[in-house]
Amino acid sequence: MKHTGIPAALIGLTIAACSPASDNGTDAATAPSGDGAASHTESMTSVAITEADLRHRISTLADDSFEGRAPATPGGIAASQWIADEMARIGLEPGYEGSYFQPVSLLAVTLDAEQSSFDVAFEGEPLGLSMGEDVVYWSKLNSSDIAITESELVFVGYGVVAPEYGWDDYAGLDVEGRTVVMLVNDPGYANPDSGLFNGNAMTYYGRWTYKYEEAARQGAAGVILIHQTAPASYGWNVVSGSWSGTQLDLAREPGQGTFADIESWVTEDRARQMFGLAGLDFDALTAAAAEPGFEAVPMTGLTASGTLVNTTETMESRNVVGIVPGTTRPDEYVLYTAHWDHIGIRDVPEGEDGIYNGAVDNATGTAAILEIGEAFAANPPERSVMVLAVTAEESGLLGSAYYGENPIVPYGQTVGGINIDAILPSGRSRDVVVVGHGASELEDILTEAAAEQDRYIVADPTPEAGYFYRSDHISLAKQGVPMLYADGGFDLREGGSEAGMAAGEDYRANRYHGPADEYSADWDMSGMVEDTTLFFNVGSRLANSDDWPNWYEGNEFRALRDAQMGE
């Protein structure tokens, strides 16, 4: 294996600015007017990985003129066009049938909050749940009018059916037409030393996406997921910000997809009120739900009713893909992924900021893969490199899910990949965090490359948050492709672990999925430059070798990869 980092000859070189390409296999989009719009048309970047390049790309993507980069909106269309233009300018070839765009059809369902309602009643008396404050509700059904009436509530614990763990919260239970109430995360979180599930590390069964799907498979009319900050790993502000407004899913043929009529989150305080009215002990039942043999409990006297008025629309978004052809083995691909989208704009009172710019999440990752692509284009490796900026991650990993079902490169020709999602501007770190640590042999390559930066590898300190299942790499992992999801660590060279943990907590509490996630010229970019360089070096090692890394023995995706490799 050739251990090549950024070639020394590239340091300090620049490529001249040029106008963005307009022939990208789709109609060119014009960036919305705004203070930052002029910077979208031309730039000068270096073929080295530099702070100036990253600042330029992050500040551009996080500019107000892109209006929060929501898929299929004018801002999202313009942002994806800008990314395609950047790919063309820096020398990446179109990656999808002569275009930089892989079309992704989305179904947008927008709730008319003024005409819609959802509430829980006890013995016929509504509790008066307030949208946004107490509950957030929606439907992803392709229907303009949806209703459930006096649907009986039943507590189903964690709402999990996992035969491999000997667990079935729906055993012997008929929930047809009923509304199921459940906890977030999985039983291993509540009993980390019990040997249940994967202990404190969340499994896929702990993800909200799974819980809603399973409830629908069981025939539930409604789903109420109880929000608790620690097991969810985010506050109620994230729920109210992310699940209000238009909800997206992949556009599907009639009858495809699995959804209950109404899906919702409710605050823990309101959940406790409901349990109390039904004569149930919330704390005792949540503890019981994490024990083997738990049986669902009717919430006597409680019913859910809702009338949802929706506007549905099929919209076209796009993944943006560029290729650096390999010099000797062009049919073998190393993949870099990052999502370009964010939440867009929310209605707010006059004078407040309603643009969710998504500077950290994920203008940073998108800038990083463009920076990496530019470095590879200047010095192509033996294998091909694909740079894939996916859409609709914030709506449930939809762009990567579409790629997972419709790969541009066959998986037997995809060597492995690196996903970059939200690099904090917290400075250089001694450690590198691997999300889902212990998953694949890509970690061996990462360990070697990190050592050359005098850094060490650590596992994600919060495996209970399930971050391994919350970013786009999982869509390819579920197809068998080894994917690495890593980030700069918390052991900062200035301030140590205390400063690093404080920076992470500050971002989660004050900026994550909020309008305050904005770019600042005050950011410390040193760690971001080092991390981007590290991810380039890992990919370069892989792209200039004949190795085919696999998942480690015992990993849930190992059998899929073995089958792809004919083993």
C-alpha positions as CSV (number, residue, x, y, z in Angstrom):
1,M,0.0,0.0,0.0
2,K,1.3,3.4,-0.9
3,H,0.9,5.8,2.1
4,T,0.6,9.1,0.2
5,G,-0.7,12.3,1.8
6,I,-1.1,15.6,0.0
7,P,1.8,15.8,-2.5
8,A,4.4,18.4,-1.4
9,A,4.3,19.8,-4.9
10,L,0.7,20.9,-4.4
11,I,1.5,23.1,-1.4
12,G,1.1,26.8,-2.3
13,L,-0.2,26.2,-5.8
14,T,-3.4,27.8,-6.8
15,I,-5.7,27.5,-9.8
16,A,-7.0,30.6,-11.5
17,A,-10.5,31.8,-10.9
18,C,-13.0,31.1,-13.6
19,S,-16.7,31.4,-14.2
20,P,-18.8,28.5,-13.0
21,A,-19.8,25.9,-15.5
22,S,-23.4,26.2,-16.7
23,D,-23.7,23.0,-18.7
24,N,-24.1,20.5,-15.9
25,G,-26.7,18.3,-17.4
26,T,-29.6,20.4,-16.0
27,D,-30.8,23.9,-16.2
28,A,-28.6,26.3,-14.5
29,A,-30.0,27.9,-11.3
30,T,-29.3,31.4,-10.2
31,A,-28.5,32.1,-6.6
32,P,-31.1,34.2,-4.8
33,S,-30.0,37.8,-4.5
34,G,-28.5,38.8,-1.2
35,D,-25.4,40.2,0.4
36,G,-23.4,37.0,-0.3
37,A,-24.6,36.3,-3.8
38,A,-21.7,37.9,-5.5
39,S,-19.3,35.5,-3.9
40,H,-21.2,32.6,-5.4
41,T,-19.9,33.3,-9.0
42,E,-16.2,33.3,-8.8
43,S,-13.4,32.4,-6.4
44,M,-9.8,31.4,-6.2
45,T,-9.0,28.2,-4.3
46,S,-5.8,26.2,-3.8
47,V,-5.2,22.6,-4.7
48,A,-3.8,22.2,-1.2
49,I,-6.2,21.9,1.7
50,T,-6.2,25.3,3.3
51,E,-8.0,27.4,5.8
52,A,-8.8,30.1,3.2
53,D,-10.5,27.5,0.9
54,L,-12.6,26.0,3.7
55,R,-13.6,29.4,4.9
56,H,-14.7,30.5,1.4
57,R,-16.8,27.4,0.8
58,I,-18.4,27.2,4.2
59,S,-19.2,30.9,4.3
60,T,-20.7,30.7,0.8
61,L,-22.9,27.6,1.5
62,A,-24.0,29.1,4.9
63,D,-24.8,32.5,3.4
64,D,-28.4,33.8,3.9
65,S,-28.8,34.0,0.1
66,F,-29.1,30.2,0.0
67,E,-31.9,30.4,2.5
68,G,-30.9,27.4,4.6
69,R,-30.5,25.0,1.7
70,A,-33.8,23.2,2.0
71,P,-34.2,20.6,-0.8
72,A,-36.2,21.7,-3.8
73,T,-36.5,25.3,-2.6
74,P,-35.0,28.1,-4.6
75,G,-32.2,28.3,-2.0
76,G,-31.6,24.5,-2.2
77,I,-31.6,24.5,-6.0
78,A,-29.1,27.3,-6.1
79,A,-26.9,25.7,-3.5
80,S,-26.7,22.4,-5.3
81,Q,-26.0,24.2,-8.5
82,W,-23.2,26.1,-6.8
83,I,-21.7,22.8,-5.7
84,A,-21.9,21.4,-9.2
85,D,-20.3,24.5,-10.6
86,E,-17.5,24.1,-8.1
87,M,-17.0,20.5,-9.1
88,A,-16.7,21.5,-12.7
89,R,-14.4,24.4,-11.9
90,I,-11.9,22.3,-9.9
91,G,-11.8,19.5,-12.5
92,L,-14.1,16.8,-11.3
93,E,-16.0,15.0,-14.1
94,P,-19.8,14.7,-14.1
95,G,-20.7,11.5,-12.2
96,Y,-24.2,10.6,-13.4
97,E,-25.0,10.0,-17.0
98,G,-23.0,13.1,-18.2
99,S,-24.4,15.3,-15.4
100,Y,-23.4,16.4,-12.0
101,F,-26.9,15.7,-10.8
102,Q,-28.5,12.4,-9.8
103,P,-32.2,13.3,-9.7
104,V,-34.0,12.4,-6.4
105,S,-37.9,12.7,-6.4
106,L,-39.3,13.7,-3.1
107,L,-42.8,13.8,-1.7
108,A,-43.4,17.0,0.3
109,V,-46.2,16.9,2.8
110,T,-47.0,20.3,4.4
111,L,-49.4,20.5,7.3
112,D,-51.9,23.4,7.4
113,A,-51.5,24.0,11.1
114,E,-54.4,26.5,11.2
115,Q,-56.9,23.8,10.0
116,S,-55.3,20.8,11.7
117,S,-55.5,19.5,15.2
118,F,-54.1,16.6,17.3
119,D,-54.9,16.0,20.9
120,V,-55.2,13.4,23.6
121,A,-58.3,13.2,25.8
122,F,-59.0,11.6,29.1
123,E,-62.5,10.3,29.4
124,G,-63.5,12.6,26.7
125,E,-61.8,15.8,28.1
126,P,-59.0,17.0,25.8
127,L,-55.7,17.8,27.4
128,G,-55.1,20.8,25.2
129,L,-51.8,19.8,23.7
130,S,-50.2,22.8,22.1
131,M,-48.5,22.3,18.7
132,G,-44.8,23.1,19.1
133,E,-44.9,23.5,22.8
134,D,-46.3,20.1,24.0
135,V,-46.5,18.1,20.8
136,V,-45.3,18.0,17.2
137,Y,-47.4,16.0,14.8
138,W,-47.5,15.2,11.1
139,S,-48.3,12.6,8.5
140,K,-46.2,11.4,5.6
141,L,-49.1,9.8,3.8
142,N,-49.8,11.1,0.3
143,S,-53.2,12.4,1.3
144,S,-54.7,15.9,1.8
145,D,-57.1,14.8,4.6
146,I,-56.2,12.4,7.4
147,A,-58.2,11.7,10.6
148,I,-58.1,9.4,13.6
149,T,-61.0,9.5,16.1
150,E,-60.9,8.3,19.7
151,S,-58.0,6.0,19.0
152,E,-57.2,4.1,22.2
153,L,-53.7,4.6,23.6
154,V,-51.4,1.7,24.6
155,F,-47.9,1.9,26.0
156,V,-45.6,-0.4,24.1
157,G,-42.3,0.2,25.9
158,Y,-39.6,0.8,23.3
159,G,-41.7,-0.3,20.4
160,V,-39.1,-2.9,19.3
161,V,-39.4,-6.2,17.5
162,A,-35.9,-7.7,17.4
163,P,-35.8,-11.5,17.0
164,E,-32.0,-11.6,17.2
165,Y,-32.3,-10.2,20.7
166,G,-35.3,-12.2,21.7
167,W,-37.4,-9.1,22.0
168,D,-40.9,-8.3,20.9
169,D,-42.8,-5.4,22.5
170,Y,-45.8,-6.2,20.3
171,A,-46.0,-9.8,21.3
172,G,-49.7,-11.0,21.5
173,L,-50.9,-7.4,21.0
174,D,-53.3,-6.1,18.4
175,V,-52.8,-2.4,17.8
176,E,-54.9,-2.1,14.6
177,G,-56.5,1.3,14.8
178,R,-54.9,2.2,18.1
179,T,-52.3,4.8,19.0
180,V,-49.0,3.4,20.4
181,V,-47.0,5.3,22.9
182,M,-43.3,4.5,23.2
183,L,-39.9,5.5,24.5
184,V,-36.9,6.7,22.5
185,N,-33.7,4.7,22.3
186,D,-33.6,1.0,23.1
187,P,-33.6,-1.3,26.3
188,G,-29.8,-1.4,26.3
189,Y,-29.6,2.3,27.0
190,A,-31.6,1.9,30.2
191,N,-29.7,-1.2,31.3
192,P,-26.2,-0.8,29.9
193,D,-24.7,-3.5,32.1
194,S,-27.4,-6.1,31.5
195,G,-26.1,-7.5,28.2
196,L,-29.3,-6.4,26.4
197,F,-29.0,-5.2,22.8
198,N,-25.7,-3.4,22.4
199,G,-25.5,-2.1,26.0
200,N,-25.2,1.7,26.1
201,A,-24.5,1.9,22.4
202,M,-27.8,2.5,20.5
203,T,-28.8,0.0,17.9
204,Y,-30.9,0.7,14.9
205,Y,-33.9,-0.3,17.0
206,G,-33.4,2.9,19.0
207,R,-33.8,5.2,16.0
208,W,-37.1,7.1,15.7
209,T,-37.3,6.1,12.0
210,Y,-37.4,2.5,12.9
211,K,-40.0,3.0,15.7
212,Y,-42.5,4.8,13.4
213,E,-42.0,2.2,10.7
214,E,-42.5,-0.7,13.1
215,A,-45.7,0.8,14.5
216,A,-47.1,1.2,11.0
217,R,-46.2,-2.4,10.2
218,Q,-48.1,-3.5,13.3
219,G,-51.2,-1.5,12.1
220,A,-51.2,1.4,14.5
221,A,-53.2,4.4,13.4
222,G,-51.1,6.8,15.5
223,V,-47.7,7.0,17.1
224,I,-46.6,9.1,20.1
225,L,-42.9,9.0,20.8
226,I,-42.0,10.4,24.2
227,H,-39.2,12.9,24.1
228,Q,-36.5,12.7,26.8
229,T,-33.4,14.7,26.3
230,A,-30.8,12.2,27.5
231,P,-31.9,9.1,25.5
232,A,-32.7,11.2,22.5
233,S,-29.4,13.1,22.8
234,Y,-31.1,16.3,21.8
235,G,-33.5,18.8,23.4
236,W,-37.1,19.5,22.6
237,N,-36.0,22.5,20.5
238,V,-34.6,20.1,18.0
239,V,-37.8,18.2,17.8
240,S,-39.9,21.3,17.4
241,G,-37.5,22.7,14.8
242,S,-37.0,19.6,12.7
243,W,-40.5,18.0,12.7
244,S,-42.6,21.1,12.1
245,G,-43.1,22.5,8.6
246,T,-42.9,20.5,5.4
247,Q,-42.0,16.8,5.9
248,L,-40.2,15.0,3.1
249,D,-39.9,11.4,2.0
250,L,-38.8,9.6,-1.2
251,A,-41.6,9.8,-3.8
252,R,-42.9,6.2,-4.0
253,E,-45.4,4.3,-6.1
254,P,-48.9,4.0,-4.6
255,G,-48.9,1.4,-1.8
256,Q,-45.1,1.7,-1.2
257,G,-43.8,3.0,2.1
258,T,-44.9,2.2,5.6
259,F,-46.5,4.9,7.6
260,A,-49.1,5.3,10.4
261,D,-51.8,7.9,9.8
262,I,-50.4,10.3,12.3
263,E,-46.8,10.4,13.8
264,S,-45.8,12.6,16.7
265,W,-43.5,13.5,19.5
266,V,-44.7,14.6,22.9
267,T,-42.8,16.2,25.8
268,E,-41.9,14.2,28.8
269,D,-44.0,16.5,31.1
270,R,-47.1,15.9,29.0
271,A,-46.4,12.2,28.9
272,R,-46.1,12.0,32.6
273,Q,-49.5,13.8,32.8
274,M,-51.1,11.2,30.5
275,F,-49.7,8.3,32.5
276,G,-50.9,9.8,35.7
277,L,-54.4,10.3,34.4
278,A,-54.5,6.6,33.3
279,G,-53.4,5.6,36.8
280,L,-50.0,4.5,35.7
281,D,-46.6,5.1,37.2
282,F,-44.4,6.6,34.5
283,D,-41.1,5.9,36.2
284,A,-42.0,2.3,37.1
285,L,-43.3,1.5,33.6
286,T,-40.3,3.0,31.9
287,A,-38.0,0.9,34.1
288,A,-40.1,-2.2,33.3
289,A,-40.0,-1.5,29.6
290,A,-36.2,-2.1,29.7
291,E,-36.6,-5.6,31.2
292,P,-37.0,-8.8,29.3
293,G,-40.6,-10.0,29.2
294,F,-42.2,-6.6,29.3
295,E,-45.8,-6.6,28.1
296,A,-47.6,-3.6,26.6
297,V,-50.0,-1.7,29.0
298,P,-53.3,-0.2,27.9
299,M,-53.6,3.5,28.9
300,T,-57.1,3.2,30.1
301,G,-59.3,6.3,29.5
302,L,-56.9,7.9,27.1
303,T,-57.7,8.4,23.4
304,A,-56.1,10.3,20.6
305,S,-57.9,12.2,17.9
306,G,-56.6,14.3,15.1
307,T,-57.6,15.9,11.8
308,L,-54.7,16.8,9.5
309,V,-55.1,18.9,6.4
310,N,-52.1,18.6,4.2
311,T,-50.8,19.9,0.9
312,T,-48.9,17.2,-1.0
313,E,-46.4,17.8,-3.8
314,T,-43.9,15.8,-5.6
315,M,-40.6,17.8,-5.8
316,E,-37.3,17.2,-7.6
317,S,-34.1,17.5,-5.7
318,R,-30.7,16.1,-6.5
319,N,-27.6,14.5,-5.3
320,V,-24.5,16.2,-6.7
321,V,-21.7,13.9,-7.8
322,G,-18.3,14.4,-9.3
323,I,-15.6,11.9,-10.3
324,V,-11.8,11.9,-10.4
325,P,-11.0,8.9,-12.7
326,G,-8.3,6.6,-11.5
327,T,-5.1,6.3,-13.4
328,T,-4.7,2.5,-13.4
329,R,-7.9,1.0,-11.9
330,P,-10.7,3.4,-12.9
331,D,-13.5,0.9,-12.3
332,E,-12.7,0.7,-8.6
333,Y,-14.1,3.6,-6.5
334,V,-13.3,5.3,-3.2
335,L,-16.3,7.3,-2.0
336,Y,-16.6,10.6,-0.1
337,T,-20.1,11.6,1.1
338,A,-21.5,14.7,2.9
339,H,-25.0,16.1,2.8
340,W,-25.4,19.6,1.3
341,D,-29.0,20.3,2.6
342,H,-30.2,21.9,5.8
343,I,-33.6,22.9,7.3
344,G,-34.3,26.1,5.3
345,I,-36.6,28.8,6.6
346,R,-39.1,28.8,9.4
347,D,-41.9,31.3,10.1
348,V,-40.8,33.5,13.0
349,P,-42.0,36.7,14.6
350,E,-40.8,39.9,12.8
351,G,-37.3,40.8,13.7
352,E,-36.2,37.2,14.6
353,D,-33.9,35.1,12.4
354,G,-35.8,32.4,10.6
355,I,-33.0,31.1,8.4
356,Y,-31.4,27.8,9.5
357,N,-28.0,28.3,7.8
358,G,-26.5,25.0,8.8
359,A,-22.9,26.3,8.8
360,V,-21.5,23.5,10.9
361,D,-24.3,21.1,9.8
362,N,-23.2,20.5,7.1
363,A,-21.6,23.3,5.1
364,T,-18.4,22.1,6.8
365,G,-18.6,18.6,5.5
366,T,-19.6,19.7,2.0
367,A,-16.7,22.2,1.9
368,A,-14.4,19.4,3.1
369,I,-15.3,16.9,0.3
370,L,-15.0,19.7,-2.3
371,E,-11.6,20.5,-0.9
372,I,-10.6,16.8,-1.0
373,G,-11.9,16.4,-4.5
374,E,-9.9,19.4,-5.6
375,A,-6.7,17.9,-4.2
376,F,-7.4,14.5,-5.9
377,A,-8.2,16.2,-9.2
378,A,-4.8,17.9,-9.2
379,N,-3.0,14.5,-8.7
380,P,-5.3,11.6,-9.6
381,P,-4.8,8.4,-7.7
382,E,-4.8,4.8,-9.1
383,R,-8.4,4.2,-8.2
384,S,-11.3,6.5,-9.0
385,V,-12.6,8.9,-6.4
386,M,-16.3,9.8,-6.2
387,V,-17.4,13.0,-4.4
388,L,-21.1,12.7,-3.5
389,A,-23.0,15.6,-1.9
390,V,-26.4,14.2,-1.0
391,T,-29.7,15.9,-0.5
392,A,-32.4,15.6,2.1
393,E,-30.3,14.2,5.0
394,E,-32.2,16.3,7.5
395,S,-35.5,14.7,6.3
396,G,-34.4,11.2,7.1
397,L,-31.2,10.5,5.1
398,L,-33.3,10.5,1.9
399,G,-30.7,11.4,-0.7
400,S,-28.3,8.8,0.5
401,A,-31.1,6.3,0.8
402,Y,-32.0,6.9,-2.8
403,Y,-28.3,6.4,-3.8
404,G,-28.4,3.2,-1.7
405,E,-31.3,1.9,-3.7
406,N,-29.9,3.3,-7.0
407,P,-26.1,3.2,-6.9
408,I,-24.2,4.9,-9.6
409,V,-21.3,2.5,-9.2
410,P,-22.0,-1.2,-8.4
411,Y,-21.2,-2.0,-4.8
412,G,-18.8,-4.7,-5.9
413,Q,-16.7,-2.0,-7.4
414,T,-17.0,0.4,-4.4
415,V,-13.9,-0.1,-2.3
416,G,-15.1,1.9,0.7
417,G,-16.1,5.4,1.8
418,I,-15.7,8.2,4.2
419,N,-18.6,10.3,5.4
420,I,-18.1,13.8,6.7
421,D,-20.9,15.4,8.7
422,A,-20.5,18.6,10.9
423,I,-16.9,19.4,11.8
424,L,-16.9,21.7,14.9
425,P,-14.6,24.7,14.7
426,S,-13.1,23.9,18.1
427,G,-9.4,23.8,17.2
428,R,-6.9,21.0,16.8
429,S,-7.3,17.8,18.8
430,R,-5.0,15.0,19.9
431,D,-7.7,12.4,19.3
432,V,-10.0,11.4,16.4
433,V,-13.4,10.1,17.3
434,V,-14.7,7.1,15.3
435,V,-18.5,6.9,15.4
436,G,-19.5,3.2,15.5
437,H,-15.9,2.3,16.6
438,G,-14.9,-1.3,16.0
439,A,-16.9,-1.6,12.7
440,S,-14.5,-2.0,9.8
441,E,-10.9,-2.3,8.6
442,L,-11.1,1.3,7.4
443,E,-10.3,2.1,11.1
444,D,-6.9,0.4,10.7
445,I,-6.0,2.9,7.8
446,L,-7.4,5.8,9.9
447,T,-5.2,4.8,12.8
448,E,-2.0,4.8,10.7
449,A,-2.9,8.2,9.1
450,A,-3.8,9.7,12.4
451,A,-0.5,8.6,13.9
452,E,1.4,10.6,11.3
453,Q,-0.4,13.7,12.8
454,D,0.6,12.6,16.3
455,R,-3.0,11.7,17.0
456,Y,-4.8,8.7,18.4
457,I,-8.2,7.0,17.8
458,V,-11.0,6.9,20.3
459,A,-14.6,5.6,20.3
460,D,-17.5,7.9,20.2
461,P,-18.0,8.9,23.9
462,T,-21.8,8.9,23.5
463,P,-22.7,5.7,21.7
464,E,-26.2,5.8,23.3
465,A,-27.0,8.7,21.0
466,G,-26.8,6.3,18.0
467,Y,-24.9,8.7,15.8
468,F,-23.7,5.7,13.7
469,Y,-27.3,5.5,12.4
470,R,-27.9,9.2,12.0
471,S,-25.8,10.2,9.1
472,D,-25.6,9.3,5.4
473,H,-22.9,6.6,5.6
474,I,-25.5,4.2,7.1
475,S,-27.4,4.1,3.7
476,L,-24.3,2.5,2.1
477,A,-23.3,0.5,5.1
478,K,-26.7,-1.2,5.0
479,Q,-25.8,-2.3,1.4
480,G,-22.5,-3.8,2.7
481,V,-20.1,-1.1,1.7
482,P,-17.5,-0.4,4.5
483,M,-18.0,3.2,5.5
484,L,-16.0,5.3,8.0
485,Y,-17.6,8.1,10.0
486,A,-15.1,10.0,12.1
487,D,-14.6,13.5,13.3
488,G,-12.1,15.6,15.2
489,G,-11.9,14.7,18.9
490,F,-12.5,16.3,22.2
491,D,-8.9,16.2,23.6
492,L,-8.0,19.7,22.3
493,R,-4.3,20.7,22.1
494,E,-5.4,23.9,23.7
495,G,-7.7,23.4,26.7
496,G,-7.7,19.6,26.7
497,S,-10.8,17.4,27.1
498,E,-12.7,19.9,29.3
499,A,-12.6,22.5,26.6
500,G,-13.5,20.0,23.8
501,M,-16.5,18.6,25.7
502,A,-17.6,22.1,26.5
503,A,-17.5,23.2,22.9
504,G,-19.5,20.2,21.8
505,E,-22.1,20.7,24.4
506,D,-22.4,24.4,23.6
507,Y,-23.0,23.6,20.0
508,R,-25.6,20.9,20.8
509,A,-27.4,23.2,23.2
510,N,-27.3,26.5,21.4
511,R,-26.8,26.0,17.7
512,Y,-27.6,22.4,16.5
513,H,-30.6,22.6,14.2
514,G,-31.2,26.1,15.1
515,P,-30.9,29.5,13.3
516,A,-27.7,30.2,15.4
517,D,-25.7,27.6,13.4
518,E,-24.0,30.4,11.4
519,Y,-20.5,30.8,10.0
520,S,-18.2,33.2,11.9
521,A,-14.9,34.7,10.8
522,D,-13.9,34.1,14.4
523,W,-13.9,30.3,14.0
524,D,-10.7,28.5,14.9
525,M,-10.2,26.6,11.6
526,S,-7.0,24.8,12.6
527,G,-8.7,21.5,13.6
528,M,-10.9,21.6,10.5
529,V,-7.9,21.9,8.2
530,E,-6.2,19.0,10.1
531,D,-9.3,16.8,10.0
532,T,-9.9,17.4,6.3
533,T,-6.3,16.6,5.6
534,L,-6.6,13.4,7.6
535,F,-9.6,12.3,5.6
536,F,-7.8,13.0,2.4
537,N,-4.9,11.0,3.5
538,V,-7.1,8.0,4.5
539,G,-8.7,8.1,1.1
540,S,-5.4,8.5,-0.7
541,R,-4.0,5.4,1.0
542,L,-7.0,3.5,-0.1
543,A,-7.2,4.9,-3.6
544,N,-3.5,4.1,-4.2
545,S,-3.6,0.5,-3.0
546,D,-5.1,-2.7,-4.1
547,D,-6.7,-3.4,-0.6
548,W,-10.4,-4.2,-0.2
549,P,-11.2,-3.5,3.4
550,N,-14.1,-5.4,5.0
551,W,-16.2,-5.1,8.1
552,Y,-14.7,-6.7,11.1
553,E,-15.8,-10.3,11.9
554,G,-19.1,-10.2,13.8
555,N,-20.3,-6.9,12.3
556,E,-23.9,-6.9,11.1
557,F,-22.8,-5.9,7.6
558,R,-20.0,-8.4,7.1
559,A,-22.1,-11.1,5.4
560,L,-23.3,-8.5,2.8
561,R,-19.8,-7.5,2.0
562,D,-18.6,-11.1,1.8
563,A,-21.3,-11.8,-0.7
564,Q,-20.3,-8.8,-2.8
565,M,-16.7,-9.9,-2.9
566,G,-17.7,-13.5,-3.7
567,E,-16.3,-14.8,-0.4
